[in-house]
């Protein structure tokens, strides 16, 4: 799995977005930061809770100048149908056929033939700023991802459970 400081592997993949089939490249994303989250499958039990959670939180991520992109090995048409079933998804769902992108990020589960449940926060230089993987049977926390984005954007020392408005660590320390 990639770690903070690693360059983010580029992509140019088919996707579903806004009810249509399209293409998205990492180079084409103009926001300051990107939350790239991998999930196992469309039409599953836990994945829709995460996809809808990111959809509901998207206005807060936009305020933080951060784009959201979901990725699974399902094809773009499956993503489009699933997004309709979910009531709409306000960000692109990438079709990672064969799991090439998941492999590039080090999060492909060869046994299950799906992406692991993993989240990457990419900075302006498209370097990994943060990453986390969850067990396949445990959903990730959208609110924690947003908290991490906010903390990274401060550029300051943010203690455990830091929230906007709370004290920062001393400016003369590295960590």
Secondary structure by P-SEA (a helix, b strand, c coil): cccccccccccbbbbbccccccccccccccccccbbbbbccccccaaaaaaaaaaaaaaaaaaacbbbbbbccccaaaaaaaaaaaccccbbbbbcccaaaaaaacccccccccccbbbbbbcccccccbbbbccccbbbbaaaaaaaaaaaaaccccccccccccccccccccc
